[in-house]
Amino acid sequence: MKINVFGFYKIKKFCNLKKQKDLLQKFFSKSSIKGIVILSPEGINGTIAGQKNNLDKCIIYIKKMFNIKEFDSKNFSKVNYLPFNKPKIKIKKEVIPIGVKLKSSEKKGNQYVDPNDWNQFIKKKDVLIIDVRKPIEFKLGTFKNAIDPGVKNFRQFPSFFKKLKKNTKIAIFCTGGIRCEKAANFLQKKGFQEIHQLKGGILNYLNKIKKNKSLWKGECFVFDKRVSLKHKLIP
């Protein structure tokens, strides 16, 4: 039987995280759902897996618990095995550590590029394409002509952009989009005007764009037993 995998995030103000963590942990255990979920005052980010019926119920439960109508980004895939050993729910100060808090109201200024428009956009000569993931992820696969900032962790990321001019037209991308949300918000606060991010991240692109029309080279690293994914999110 195929296992369904669901990746998602939502930027939204949350409270009572300890109580919500305990309730979520119990629901995961009862439903045989495995995966990793990060809870923070600024939102939720996770990848969870299980049998389809159980996973569908879990998604409904998460939406109801956190009063979420739609996730900011989501992706579905299938695999022949459970890619996680256990359910793991963590509470952190930020969904992705960069040292800058992100509010949902600040996302309104973000400029998203749909996967169907991404190829044409990054082919423009005045666009600087930046991979905001770690070097190990970059080495496994990235977009043609993309730059690796060479930072060991996301907190070091702001130092790279000190070298760039504020009027630079930037295209950024990451695995599922959450790191780009934080990066774009940081850059806007620093005075950058032209920050464009790949909507839904690499996973959304690989799922939508056919291999023969793709500008992606290599594989996309993921933080579970699948290790990396190819087009159509095949392990």
C-alpha positions in Angstrom: 0.0 0.0 0.0 1.3 3.5 -0.9 2.1 6.0 1.8 0.9 9.5 1.2 3.2 12.4 2.1 2.1 16.0 2.8 4.3 19.0 3.0 2.9 22.3 4.1 3.4 25.7 5.9 1.3 28.6 7.1 2.5 32.0 8.3 0.0 33.1 11.0 0.1 34.2 14.6 -0.2 31.3 17.0 -0.7 31.1 20.8 -1.0 28.3 23.4 1.6 26.3 21.6 2.3 23.8 24.4 -1.3 22.8 24.6 -1.6 22.5 20.8 1.6 20.5 20.6 0.3 17.9 23.1 -3.1 17.6 21.3 -1.4 17.2 18.0 1.1 14.6 19.3 -1.9 12.5 20.7 -3.7 12.8 17.4 -0.7 11.7 15.4 -0.1 8.7 17.6 -3.7 7.7 17.4 -3.8 8.0 13.6 -0.4 6.4 13.0 0.9 9.6 11.4 4.6 10.1 11.3 6.6 13.2 10.4 8.1 16.5 11.6 6.1 19.6 12.5 7.5 22.9 13.7 5.2 25.2 15.7 6.1 28.8 16.5 4.4 32.1 17.3 4.7 33.1 13.7 3.3 29.9 12.1 3.5 26.2 11.3 5.8 24.2 9.0 5.8 20.4 8.5 6.0 17.2 6.5 3.8 14.3 7.6 3.1 10.9 6.2 0.6 8.0 6.6 -2.2 6.1 4.9 -4.5 8.4 2.8 -7.6 8.2 5.1 -5.6 8.9 8.2 -3.6 11.7 6.5 -6.8 13.4 5.2 -8.2 13.4 8.7 -5.0 14.8 10.1 -4.9 17.7 7.6 -8.5 18.6 8.6 -7.6 18.4 12.3 -4.6 20.7 11.8 -6.7 23.3 9.8 -9.4 23.2 12.5 -7.0 23.5 15.4 -5.1 26.5 14.0 -8.1 28.0 12.2 -6.5 27.7 8.8 -8.6 28.0 5.6 -5.8 27.4 3.2 -2.1 26.7 3.7 0.4 29.1 2.2 2.0 26.2 0.4 1.3 22.5 0.2 2.5 19.5 -1.8 1.4 15.8 -2.0 3.5 12.8 -3.0 3.5 9.0 -2.6 6.1 6.6 -1.6 6.3 2.8 -0.9 7.5 3.2 2.7 7.1 5.5 5.7 9.8 8.2 5.3 9.7 9.0 9.0 10.4 6.8 12.1 8.0 8.7 14.5 5.8 11.8 14.9 8.0 14.7 16.1 6.5 18.1 17.0 8.8 20.9 18.1 8.1 24.4 19.4 10.6 27.0 18.2 10.8 30.8 18.3 10.8 31.0 14.5 9.6 28.5 11.8 13.0 29.0 10.2 15.7 30.6 12.3 17.0 33.8 10.8 16.6 36.2 13.7 13.7 38.2 12.2 10.1 37.6 13.2 7.6 37.3 10.3 4.0 38.4 10.5 1.3 37.3 8.0 0.5 40.9 7.2 4.1 41.4 6.0 3.6 38.7 3.3 1.3 40.9 1.3 4.2 42.6 -0.4 5.8 39.3 -1.5 6.2 38.8 -5.2 5.6 35.2 -6.1 6.5 33.6 -9.4 4.4 30.6 -10.5 6.3 27.5 -11.6 4.8 27.9 -15.1 6.4 31.3 -15.3 9.6 30.6 -13.5 11.7 29.4 -16.5 11.0 32.6 -18.5 11.6 34.8 -15.5 15.1 33.4 -14.5 16.3 33.5 -18.1 16.2 37.3 -18.0 19.7 38.8 -18.0 19.1 41.3 -15.2 17.8 38.6 -12.7 20.2 37.2 -10.1 19.1 33.7 -9.2 19.9 32.7 -5.6 19.5 29.3 -3.9 18.8 30.0 -0.2 19.3 26.4 0.9 22.5 24.9 2.4 25.6 24.1 0.2 24.9 20.3 0.6 21.5 20.8 -0.9 22.8 23.0 -3.7 25.4 20.4 -4.7 22.8 17.7 -5.1 20.7 19.8 -7.4 19.7 23.4 -8.3 18.5 25.6 -11.1 20.7 26.5 -14.1 22.8 29.6 -13.3 21.8 29.7 -9.7 24.2 31.1 -7.0 25.0 29.3 -3.8 25.5 31.8 -0.9 27.7 29.2 0.8 26.2 29.6 4.3 26.3 26.7 6.7 23.0 27.6 8.4 20.1 29.9 7.7 21.2 32.4 10.4 24.3 33.2 8.4 22.2 34.0 5.3 21.8 37.8 5.9 25.6 38.4 5.8 25.6 37.2 2.1 23.2 39.9 1.0 25.3 42.7 2.4 27.4 42.4 -0.7 24.5 43.1 -3.1 23.1 46.4 -4.3 19.6 47.3 -3.1 18.3 47.7 -6.7 19.3 44.1 -7.7 16.5 42.1 -9.2 16.6 38.9 -7.2 14.9 35.5 -7.8 15.1 33.2 -4.7 14.0 29.6 -4.2 14.1 26.8 -1.6 12.6 23.4 -1.1 9.0 24.1 -0.1 9.0 27.9 0.1 9.2 28.6 3.8 12.8 29.7 3.8 12.1 32.1 0.9 9.2 33.6 3.0 11.7 34.5 5.7 14.4 35.6 3.3 12.1 37.8 1.3 10.8 39.5 4.4 14.3 40.1 5.7 15.4 41.6 2.4 12.4 43.9 2.2 13.2 45.2 5.6 16.8 45.9 4.4 15.5 48.0 1.5 15.6 45.5 -1.4 12.6 46.2 -3.8 12.9 43.5 -6.4 12.6 40.1 -4.6 10.8 37.4 -6.4 10.3 33.9 -5.0 9.3 30.6 -6.6 5.8 29.9 -5.4 5.6 26.6 -3.5 9.4 26.1 -3.9 11.3 23.5 -5.8 8.8 20.7 -4.9 6.0 22.6 -6.5 8.1 23.2 -9.6 9.2 19.6 -9.9 5.6 18.5 -9.5 4.2 20.8 -12.2 6.9 21.1 -14.8 7.8 18.3 -17.2 11.4 17.1 -17.1 11.9 17.9 -20.8 11.0 21.6 -20.2 12.7 21.9 -16.8 15.7 24.1 -15.9 16.3 22.1 -12.8 19.6 20.1 -12.7 20.0 17.1 -10.4 17.8 16.1 -7.4 16.1 18.0 -4.6 17.3 17.1 -1.1 14.6 16.4 1.5 14.9 15.9 5.3 13.6 12.4 5.6 14.3 8.8 4.5 13.6 9.6 0.8 16.8 11.6 0.8 16.1 13.3 -2.5 13.3 13.7 -5.1 13.1 14.0 -8.8 10.4 15.3 -11.1 6.9 14.4 -10.1 8.4 14.0 -6.6 9.7 10.5 -7.2 12.2 9.4 -4.6 
